[in-house]
């Protein structure tokens, strides 16, 4: 049978074009795959998320470009006459996300609505390419030792990426995994076939799977990925930007944390900790001004995609621009080298800038602010998993792991012993310190709220500054309540409109500003 691999699939699922237009395009963009190496090239070119230079900061107009403006780790700079042009450019596409609006593509006065489907469509397009790869590769020659190694590795990488992408979609558009409700709560559609699914006689083409069904698929994919990449390990030279078995195990441990399967989370994290390929970085020995997360950092297991925070004109803490929240900054001990490495202070105010956690400037970054896996997560994943098991031995092990990480971060650190809820809170705070602006916090807050052992939810205030030619015109405050429905995104508008009978959407309410004031005024 003649086999094809389809390369240009940007509209594979829930396309905004008509069905006939899409099928026409689908039939034209194909090449014949003759070897497993051909599919390896497709995987690298069409599935992994490429990095590129980002000049305008976070954006809803690029895949996952908004993840780090949702949570409580950021705020805005003090009011004044000096404003940041980057802020104005950024806010044109980020306001609806930053202020948790019903329509996340909205600008601040609702005069313009940007498409809200970029991340959704992008990840499903990559998933569909994976589906084709996994379907095609079984019929391609793989008898030689070299071809067989490629055959296994390509499948392992493809399964890892599909799991990673579904995990991301599930935590944007589905409720957090809760063991008692996961089989009833809706998540996202599961697209696992390599072909276009369309039945002209059906009013609804796609349906949402349950949270449990999506997570079961993620576990299935990671199980396969682990097996394939154990049998055919990743080339050492390619480990940073292509999946390895260690990357699989680290993502595995994170997934099990989200599922509250503490024993398996511990087991998978332990596999990463025991790997000879990665180790914790000695941050407490870093020179001032040195960048922490670079491709030379020994604890980075994997990274793909651009860095949305790499612009030098972003997170400057200038009036109107983003700054680091004081709540986050105050979590760090004065001897914690992360505090001086990651952050700085605005020269004319006490607002906190984002400094040397990432490389910044006119660069193509090697380390993403969203899709990066680091060895330090294995320590904190295992620590949390042990703490949640509540035995004295497990709590002792959790403290050991927490102390081991802190010794690499804090000058003169002495071991501490915690237990019970205090231990869990210490680990959660450490996770916040360690992974700020790496797209962890928003997803973590979602899962903490449904944690059976130690539930935690909080409200968040975001301040938005409207800037004119003469500085900040006024500021508004927006509040996300505890257990707010906006912790789960509404499905993109194009997805809802795709079917004659739309799939069920997530409830999400309109949100108005709590207060509005001009510089020097009290809030209304």
LUMDRENLO-782967 format. One record per residue (C-alpha): residue number from 0; residue in three letters; z, y, x. Coordinates in Angstrom, 3 decimals, decimal comma. Example, Ala and Ser with C-alpha at 12.3 -4.5 7.8 and 13.67 -1.06 7.14 Angstrom:
<pts>
 mido lumlo        w        v        u
    0   ALA    7,800   -4,500   12,300
    1   SER    7,140   -1,060   13,670
</pts>
This chain:
<pts>
 mido lumlo        w        v        u
    0   UNK    0,000    0,000    0,000
    1   UNK   -0,872    3,446    1,251
    2   UNK    2,243    5,553    1,843
    3   UNK    2,627    9,326    1,751
    4   UNK    5,257   11,770    2,819
    5   UNK    5,350   15,045    0,945
    6   UNK    6,166   18,054    3,073
    7   UNK    6,315   21,184    0,960
    8   UNK    8,797   20,520   -1,810
    9   UNK   10,428   23,881   -2,441
   10   UNK   10,023   23,406   -6,185
   11   UNK   10,767   19,727   -6,513
   12   UNK   13,576   19,957   -9,019
   13   UNK   13,999   22,454  -11,825
   14   UNK   10,979   24,440  -10,678
   15   UNK   10,300   27,806  -12,223
   16   UNK    6,566   27,093  -12,236
   17   UNK    4,922   25,151  -15,029
   18   UNK    4,811   21,373  -14,809
   19   UNK    1,013   21,282  -14,414
   20   UNK    1,076   23,872  -11,610
   21   UNK    3,824   21,984   -9,828
   22   UNK    2,111   18,601  -10,052
   23   UNK   -1,082   20,131   -8,742
   24   UNK    0,728   21,566   -5,723
   25   UNK    2,619   18,312   -5,248
   26   UNK   -0,562   16,261   -4,961
   27   UNK   -2,144   18,510   -2,329
   28   UNK    0,652   18,845    0,234
   29   UNK    0,825   15,433    1,829
   30   UNK    0,202   13,656    5,073
   31   UNK    0,089    9,972    5,853
   32   UNK    3,194    8,722    7,662
   33   UNK    2,217    5,932   10,038
   34   UNK    5,426    5,435   12,006
   35   UNK    9,168    5,917   11,825
   36   UNK    8,748    8,679   14,392
   37   UNK    6,570   10,573   11,910
   38   UNK    9,433   10,516    9,431
   39   UNK   11,815   11,562   12,187
   40   UNK    9,701   14,696   12,601
   41   UNK    9,763   15,333    8,855
   42   UNK   13,540   14,949    8,853
   43   UNK   13,879   17,479   11,644
   44   UNK   11,373   19,922   10,191
   45   UNK   12,054   19,757    6,451
   46   UNK   15,581   18,432    5,931
   47   UNK   17,879   19,858    8,580
   48   UNK   18,609   23,523    7,877
   49   UNK   17,099   25,662   10,618
   50   UNK   18,853   28,553   12,283
   51   UNK   17,283   31,992   12,474
   52   UNK   18,325   35,553   13,190
   53   UNK   20,353   37,165   10,393
   54   UNK   20,406   40,961   10,390
   55   UNK   21,904   41,920    7,014
   56   UNK   24,910   39,652    6,698
   57   UNK   25,923   37,427    3,774
   58   UNK   23,356   37,099    1,007
   59   UNK   22,717   35,228   -2,202
   60   UNK   19,070   35,222   -1,169
   61   UNK   19,456   32,503    1,457
   62   UNK   20,866   28,995    1,228
   63   UNK   24,692   29,091    1,305
   64   UNK   24,533   32,673    2,521
   65   UNK   27,434   33,806    0,346
   66   UNK   30,092   31,160    1,030
   67   UNK   32,376   33,348    3,143
   68   UNK   32,658   36,294    0,719
   69   UNK   34,304   34,346   -2,109
   70   UNK   37,858   33,775   -0,907
   71   UNK   41,025   35,606    0,133
   72   UNK   40,255   35,894    3,853
   73   UNK   38,277   39,123    3,520
   74   UNK   38,678   42,591    2,105
   75   UNK   36,969   45,958    2,618
   76   UNK   37,659   48,758    5,095
   77   UNK   39,630   51,906    4,383
   78   UNK   38,084   54,728    2,362
   79   UNK   36,495   57,503    4,422
   80   UNK   33,334   59,483    5,118
   81   UNK   31,831   57,041    7,597
   82   UNK   29,996   54,167    5,912
   83   UNK   28,123   51,107    7,085
   84   UNK   24,418   50,824    6,288
   85   UNK   24,691   47,060    6,634
   86   UNK   27,258   47,065    3,849
   87   UNK   24,810   48,766    1,506
   88   UNK   22,035   46,342    2,398
   89   UNK   24,375   43,399    2,048
   90   UNK   25,892   44,428   -1,275
   91   UNK   22,478   44,593   -2,913
   92   UNK   22,499   40,791   -2,945
   93   UNK   26,168   39,857   -2,618
   94   UNK   28,119   41,929   -5,152
   95   UNK   27,947   39,339   -7,929
   96   UNK   29,403   36,689   -5,637
   97   UNK   32,006   38,936   -4,038
   98   UNK   33,269   40,192   -7,437
   99   UNK   33,006   36,754   -9,143
  100   UNK   30,591   37,981  -11,799
  101   UNK   29,273   35,902  -14,685
  102   UNK   25,771   36,456  -13,275
  103   UNK   26,220   36,174   -9,531
  104   UNK   22,793   37,677   -8,866
  105   UNK   23,819   41,029  -10,367
  106   UNK   24,105   44,239   -8,373
  107   UNK   27,154   46,454   -8,943
  108   UNK   25,795   48,380  -11,960
  109   UNK   23,859   45,451  -13,467
  110   UNK   20,574   47,319  -13,058
  111   UNK   19,059   44,506  -11,013
  112   UNK   19,458   40,724  -11,051
  113   UNK   18,502   38,620   -8,066
  114   UNK   17,631   34,952   -8,563
  115   UNK   20,778   32,844   -8,489
  116   UNK   19,022   29,563   -7,731
  117   UNK   18,251   29,851   -4,003
  118   UNK   20,990   27,526   -2,740
  119   UNK   20,556   25,108   -5,636
  120   UNK   16,782   24,814   -5,225
  121   UNK   16,914   24,704   -1,435
  122   UNK   19,390   21,823   -1,273
  123   UNK   17,612   19,818   -3,970
  124   UNK   14,293   20,271   -2,160
  125   UNK   15,877   18,828    0,980
  126   UNK   17,434   16,013   -1,032
  127   UNK   14,059   15,128   -2,507
  128   UNK   12,482   14,981    0,941
  129   UNK   15,296   12,642    1,965
  130   UNK   14,563   10,464   -1,065
  131   UNK   10,926   10,187   -0,013
  132   UNK   11,856    9,397    3,595
  133   UNK   14,251    6,633    2,559
  134   UNK   11,647    5,171    0,214
  135   UNK    8,770    5,289    2,700
  136   UNK   10,487    4,147    5,880
  137   UNK   11,153    0,572    4,766
  138   UNK    7,395   -0,173    4,782
  139   UNK    6,645    1,372    8,166
  140   UNK    6,447   -0,717   11,366
  141   UNK    9,835   -1,192   13,052
  142   UNK    9,511   -4,441   14,965
  143   UNK    9,827   -3,077   18,490
  144   UNK   13,253   -2,220   19,871
  145   UNK   12,388    1,478   20,061
  146   UNK   10,925    1,628   16,547
  147   UNK   13,866   -0,284   15,117
  148   UNK   16,339    2,131   16,708
  149   UNK   14,412    5,051   15,194
  150   UNK   14,213    3,215   11,866
  151   UNK   18,002    2,902   11,717
  152   UNK   18,806    6,351   13,068
  153   UNK   16,475    8,218   10,707
  154   UNK   18,037    6,467    7,726
  155   UNK   21,514    7,231    9,031
  156   UNK   20,770   10,919    9,481
  157   UNK   19,049   11,119    6,094
  158   UNK   21,997    9,527    4,286
  159   UNK   24,452   11,819    6,084
  160   UNK   22,496   14,916    5,092
  161   UNK   22,097   13,831    1,484
  162   UNK   25,855   13,286    1,279
  163   UNK   26,527   16,683    2,878
  164   UNK   24,178   18,470    0,475
  165   UNK   25,550   16,744   -2,630
  166   UNK   29,088   17,539   -1,505
  167   UNK   28,110   21,198   -1,229
  168   UNK   26,425   21,245   -4,641
  169   UNK   29,335   19,384   -6,243
  170   UNK   31,841   21,964   -5,030
  171   UNK   29,762   24,876   -6,261
  172   UNK   28,642   23,592   -9,660
  173   UNK   31,174   20,895  -10,541
  174   UNK   34,918   20,972  -11,067
  175   UNK   37,138   19,910   -8,178
  176   UNK   37,642   16,153   -7,888
  177   UNK   40,711   15,130   -9,867
  178   UNK   41,351   11,358   -9,995
  179   UNK   42,460   11,398  -13,630
  180   UNK   39,504   13,418  -14,965
  181   UNK   36,638   12,830  -12,507
  182   UNK   34,955   10,260  -14,740
  183   UNK   34,749   12,773  -17,618
  184   UNK   34,087   16,113  -15,878
  185   UNK   30,457   17,090  -15,350
  186   UNK   29,048   17,781  -11,912
  187   UNK   25,393   18,086  -10,848
  188   UNK   22,322   15,932  -11,548
  189   UNK   21,851   12,988   -9,199
  190   UNK   18,254   12,935   -7,961
  191   UNK   17,723    9,759   -5,937
  192   UNK   14,103    8,816   -6,690
  193   UNK   11,160    9,870   -4,486
  194   UNK    8,897   10,924   -7,345
  195   UNK    8,713   13,748   -9,868
  196   UNK   10,547   12,805  -13,037
  197   UNK    9,017   14,361  -16,131
  198   UNK    8,588   12,974  -19,629
  199   UNK    6,703   15,385  -21,877
  200   UNK    8,211   13,730  -24,955
  201   UNK   11,800   14,410  -23,903
  202   UNK   13,555   17,686  -24,691
  203   UNK   15,941   17,237  -21,755
  204   UNK   14,532   16,056  -18,427
  205   UNK   17,696   15,946  -16,371
  206   UNK   21,353   15,382  -17,096
  207   UNK   24,479   16,170  -15,151
  208   UNK   26,273   13,245  -13,564
  209   UNK   30,049   13,107  -13,660
  210   UNK   32,146   14,233  -10,719
  211   UNK   33,010   10,590  -10,051
  212   UNK   29,368    9,503  -10,054
  213   UNK   28,411   12,185   -7,545
  214   UNK   31,312   11,391   -5,227
  215   UNK   30,571    7,671   -5,500
  216   UNK   27,033    8,424   -4,318
  217   UNK   28,364   10,539   -1,449
  218   UNK   30,627    7,683   -0,351
  219   UNK   27,720    5,233   -0,613
  220   UNK   25,496    7,454    1,531
  221   UNK   28,162    8,010    4,176
  222   UNK   28,891    4,275    4,318
  223   UNK   25,224    3,615    5,057
  224   UNK   25,048    6,504    7,519
  225   UNK   28,065    5,192    9,410
  226   UNK   26,526    1,731    9,671
  227   UNK   23,087    2,945   10,757
  228   UNK   24,377    5,444   13,328
  229   UNK   26,810    2,908   14,769
  230   UNK   23,946    0,484   15,332
  231   UNK   21,603    3,229   16,584
  232   UNK   23,725    6,012   18,129
  233   UNK   22,502    9,564   18,343
  234   UNK   21,032   10,708   21,660
  235   UNK   23,762   12,611   23,510
  236   UNK   21,436   15,564   24,096
  237   UNK   20,804   15,910   20,349
  238   UNK   24,368   15,589   19,045
  239   UNK   24,984   19,271   18,321
  240   UNK   22,160   19,723   15,830
  241   UNK   21,609   16,164   14,614
  242   UNK   24,020   13,779   12,928
  243   UNK   26,126   11,334   14,929
  244   UNK   28,567    8,676   13,748
  245   UNK   31,409   11,073   14,639
  246   UNK   29,926   13,725   12,354
  247   UNK   29,673   11,102    9,619
  248   UNK   33,310   10,078   10,045
  249   UNK   34,534   13,679   10,021
  250   UNK   32,650   14,470    6,825
  251   UNK   33,922   11,155    5,456
  252   UNK   37,525   12,199    6,121
  253   UNK   36,953   15,540    4,397
  254   UNK   35,446   13,847    1,350
  255   UNK   38,416   11,500    1,086
  256   UNK   40,795   14,477    1,292
  257   UNK   38,981   16,037   -1,647
  258   UNK   39,286   12,730   -3,514
  259   UNK   43,009   12,505   -2,640
  260   UNK   42,415    9,121   -1,022
  261   UNK   44,889    9,765    1,767
  262   UNK   44,738    6,389    3,504
  263   UNK   40,961    6,499    3,951
  264   UNK   41,029   10,170    4,959
  265   UNK   43,494    9,260    7,701
  266   UNK   41,405    6,321    8,862
  267   UNK   38,141    8,259    9,143
  268   UNK   39,782   11,238   10,867
  269   UNK   41,394    8,884   13,360
  270   UNK   37,977    7,543   14,343
  271   UNK   36,914   11,065   15,347
  272   UNK   40,136   11,809   17,224
  273   UNK   39,679    8,616   19,251
  274   UNK   36,065    9,421   20,159
  275   UNK   35,309   10,098   23,813
  276   UNK   32,560   12,573   22,962
  277   UNK   34,733   15,432   21,699
  278   UNK   38,044   17,104   22,483
  279   UNK   40,052   20,128   21,403
  280   UNK   39,149   23,381   23,140
  281   UNK   41,836   25,085   25,244
  282   UNK   41,787   28,376   23,386
  283   UNK   45,070   29,538   24,918
  284   UNK   43,283   29,620   28,290
  285   UNK   40,311   31,654   27,034
  286   UNK   39,489   34,909   28,777
  287   UNK   39,599   38,079   26,688
  288   UNK   36,213   38,848   25,178
  289   UNK   34,957   35,273   25,422
  290   UNK   33,219   33,817   22,357
  291   UNK   35,013   30,801   20,894
  292   UNK   32,351   28,943   18,914
  293   UNK   29,329   28,403   21,134
  294   UNK   27,202   25,344   21,817
  295   UNK   29,294   24,789   24,963
  296   UNK   32,496   24,335   22,950
  297   UNK   33,572   20,713   23,431
  298   UNK   35,026   20,365   19,940
  299   UNK   31,859   21,170   17,963
  300   UNK   30,497   17,902   16,583
  301   UNK   27,602   19,207   14,528
  302   UNK   26,041   22,409   13,241
  303   UNK   22,942   23,322   11,248
  304   UNK   21,654   26,522    9,684
  305   UNK   22,007   30,234   10,501
  306   UNK   25,199   32,203   10,960
  307   UNK   25,470   34,701    8,111
  308   UNK   28,181   36,654    9,945
  309   UNK   26,302   37,187   13,206
  310   UNK   25,241   40,794   12,584
  311   UNK   27,093   43,228   14,855
  312   UNK   27,092   45,746   12,005
  313   UNK   29,109   43,486    9,717
  314   UNK   32,875   42,992    9,434
  315   UNK   33,386   46,181   11,411
  316   UNK   36,220   47,305    9,061
  317   UNK   34,470   50,660    8,720
  318   UNK   34,835   52,354    5,330
  319   UNK   32,979   50,292    2,777
  320   UNK   32,281   47,392    5,133
  321   UNK   33,991   44,027    5,072
  322   UNK   37,188   43,517    7,011
  323   UNK   39,546   40,619    7,572
  324   UNK   42,336   40,477    5,008
  325   UNK   45,768   41,550    6,191
  326   UNK   47,227   38,432    4,553
  327   UNK   45,148   36,199    6,822
  328   UNK   45,782   38,293    9,933
  329   UNK   49,547   38,208    9,422
  330   UNK   49,541   34,401    9,327
  331   UNK   49,009   34,275   13,092
  332   UNK   51,841   34,297   15,614
  333   UNK   51,635   37,098   18,181
  334   UNK   51,152   34,461   20,897
  335   UNK   48,348   32,771   18,966
  336   UNK   45,171   33,286   20,995
  337   UNK   43,083   32,959   17,847
  338   UNK   44,497   36,287   16,689
  339   UNK   43,192   38,206   19,700
  340   UNK   40,011   36,143   20,036
  341   UNK   38,866   36,108   16,423
  342   UNK   39,950   39,620   15,413
  343   UNK   40,237   43,243   16,483
  344   UNK   41,437   46,510   14,964
  345   UNK   39,320   49,450   13,786
  346   UNK   39,854   52,424   16,102
  347   UNK   40,666   54,901   13,303
  348   UNK   42,612   52,667   10,920
  349   UNK   44,633   49,490   10,790
  350   UNK   41,767   47,518    9,193
  351   UNK   40,942   44,239   10,934
  352   UNK   37,515   43,434   12,374
  353   UNK   35,919   40,049   12,974
  354   UNK   35,337   39,826   16,712
  355   UNK   34,662   36,843   18,938
  356   UNK   34,908   33,741   16,810
  357   UNK   31,099   33,556   16,684
  358   UNK   28,289   34,891   18,833
  359   UNK   27,051   38,112   17,270
  360   UNK   24,050   40,374   17,694
  361   UNK   20,275   39,962   17,553
  362   UNK   20,361   36,236   18,174
  363   UNK   19,444   32,906   16,680
  364   UNK   22,908   31,393   16,493
  365   UNK   23,605   27,795   17,456
  366   UNK   26,784   27,655   15,353
  367   UNK   26,604   28,115   11,583
  368   UNK   29,346   29,789    9,561
  369   UNK   28,806   27,195    6,808
  370   UNK   27,529   23,823    8,015
  371   UNK   29,622   23,189   11,131
  372   UNK   31,910   20,252   11,888
  373   UNK   34,628   20,524   14,548
  374   UNK   37,072   18,058   16,094
  375   UNK   40,051   20,227   15,145
  376   UNK   39,317   19,392   11,515
  377   UNK   39,960   15,727   12,265
  378   UNK   43,468   16,631   13,458
  379   UNK   44,228   18,652   10,340
  380   UNK   42,574   16,176    7,984
  381   UNK   44,669   13,361    9,393
  382   UNK   47,810   15,509    9,396
  383   UNK   47,325   16,370    5,722
  384   UNK   46,539   12,778    4,796
  385   UNK   49,686   11,561    6,556
  386   UNK   51,876   14,260    5,000
  387   UNK   50,659   13,350    1,523
  388   UNK   51,728    9,725    1,997
  389   UNK   55,354   10,962    2,141
  390   UNK   56,865    8,291    4,387
  391   UNK   59,019    9,375    7,323
  392   UNK   56,710    7,721    9,852
  393   UNK   53,654    9,398    8,359
  394   UNK   55,354   12,807    8,277
  395   UNK   56,287   12,352   11,940
  396   UNK   52,651   11,595   12,739
  397   UNK   51,521   14,652   10,761
  398   UNK   53,869   16,882   12,777
  399   UNK   52,585   15,348   16,011
  400   UNK   48,989   16,211   15,116
  401   UNK   49,871   19,714   13,952
  402   UNK   51,806   20,392   17,150
  403   UNK   48,978   19,007   19,301
  404   UNK   46,530   21,498   17,800
  405   UNK   48,929   24,425   18,063
  406   UNK   49,536   23,739   21,754
  407   UNK   45,821   24,356   22,293
  408   UNK   45,992   27,642   20,395
  409   UNK   49,411   29,258   20,956
  410   UNK   50,803   30,319   24,329
  411   UNK   54,263   28,858   24,999
  412   UNK   54,301   26,847   21,784
  413   UNK   57,258   24,509   21,191
  414   UNK   57,029   21,533   18,857
  415   UNK   58,296   21,926   15,304
  416   UNK   59,399   19,322   12,784
  417   UNK   58,649   19,685    9,071
  418   UNK   58,810   17,444    6,035
  419   UNK   57,871   17,343    2,372
  420   UNK   56,239   20,352    0,752
  421   UNK   57,008   22,583    3,752
  422   UNK   54,961   20,267    5,974
  423   UNK   52,029   20,348    3,559
  424   UNK   52,148   24,148    3,398
  425   UNK   52,253   24,400    7,197
  426   UNK   49,131   22,241    7,420
  427   UNK   47,349   24,263    4,739
  428   UNK   48,205   27,507    6,533
  429   UNK   47,004   26,046    9,831
  430   UNK   43,753   25,015    8,194
  431   UNK   43,312   28,576    6,974
  432   UNK   43,973   29,993   10,460
  433   UNK   41,681   27,541   12,177
  434   UNK   38,690   27,578    9,830
  435   UNK   38,611   31,126    8,507
  436   UNK   35,016   32,265    7,911
  437   UNK   33,670   28,724    8,298
  438   UNK   33,196   28,080    4,553
  439   UNK   36,332   25,961    4,170
  440   UNK   38,728   28,234    2,323
  441   UNK   36,963   28,499   -1,066
  442   UNK   36,522   24,739   -1,385
  443   UNK   40,080   24,154   -0,155
  444   UNK   41,529   26,478   -2,790
  445   UNK   39,645   24,535   -5,455
  446   UNK   41,068   21,187   -4,356
  447   UNK   44,609   22,489   -3,830
  448   UNK   44,685   23,502   -7,493
  449   UNK   44,230   19,882   -8,628
  450   UNK   46,336   18,201   -5,932
  451   UNK   48,579   15,718   -7,722
  452   UNK   51,373   15,777   -5,134
  453   UNK   51,571   19,497   -4,312
  454   UNK   49,376   21,625   -6,614
  455   UNK   48,719   25,209   -5,569
  456   UNK   46,615   27,991   -7,044
  457   UNK   46,591   31,718   -6,417
  458   UNK   45,042   34,925   -7,669
  459   UNK   42,776   36,963   -5,380
  460   UNK   41,950   40,677   -5,398
  461   UNK   38,627   41,930   -4,005
  462   UNK   38,035   45,644   -3,518
  463   UNK   34,478   46,917   -3,894
  464   UNK   33,508   50,320   -2,501
  465   UNK   30,460   52,098   -3,925
  466   UNK   28,948   54,129   -1,103
  467   UNK   26,743   57,202   -1,376
  468   UNK   25,189   59,507    1,212
  469   UNK   28,508   61,229    1,825
  470   UNK   30,721   58,191    2,145
  471   UNK   32,637   56,139   -0,390
  472   UNK   32,134   57,465   -3,931
  473   UNK   34,719   55,252   -5,597
  474   UNK   36,439   51,896   -5,295
  475   UNK   36,963   49,131   -7,836
  476   UNK   39,299   46,163   -7,835
  477   UNK   38,306   42,748   -9,166
  478   UNK   40,766   39,928   -9,739
  479   UNK   40,298   36,177   -9,713
  480   UNK   43,170   34,590  -11,611
  481   UNK   44,977   31,364  -10,805
  482   UNK   42,932   28,407  -12,098
  483   UNK   40,144   30,847  -12,945
  484   UNK   36,992   29,330  -14,442
  485   UNK   34,994   31,240  -11,829
  486   UNK   36,149   28,775   -9,160
  487   UNK   33,193   26,781  -10,520
  488   UNK   29,774   28,469  -10,599
  489   UNK   27,604   28,622  -13,672
  490   UNK   24,389   26,660  -13,257
  491   UNK   21,432   28,809  -12,166
  492   UNK   19,643   30,498  -15,043
  493   UNK   16,341   28,797  -14,195
  494   UNK   18,022   25,390  -14,466
  495   UNK   19,407   26,155  -17,914
  496   UNK   16,015   27,429  -19,115
  497   UNK   14,060   24,491  -17,689
  498   UNK   14,600   22,147  -20,639
  499   UNK   13,901   22,612  -24,351
  500   UNK   17,468   21,441  -24,929
  501   UNK   19,405   22,872  -21,977
  502   UNK   21,911   20,812  -20,064
  503   UNK   25,521   21,810  -20,601
  504   UNK   26,597   24,812  -18,521
  505   UNK   29,960   25,567  -16,926
  506   UNK   32,169   28,084  -18,766
  507   UNK   32,370   31,320  -16,799
  508   UNK   33,462   34,649  -18,236
  509   UNK   32,290   38,226  -17,718
  510   UNK   34,535   40,119  -15,313
  511   UNK   35,288   43,837  -15,342
  512   UNK   37,039   45,891  -12,693
  513   UNK   40,814   46,154  -12,991
  514   UNK   40,720   49,742  -11,765
  515   UNK   38,332   52,412  -10,537
  516   UNK   39,218   55,407   -8,397
  517   UNK   37,689   58,075   -6,193
  518   UNK   38,951   58,667   -2,646
  519   UNK   42,464   60,119   -2,823
  520   UNK   42,967   59,259   -6,496
  521   UNK   45,227   56,722   -8,135
  522   UNK   43,510   53,914  -10,024
  523   UNK   42,580   54,322  -13,671
</pts>
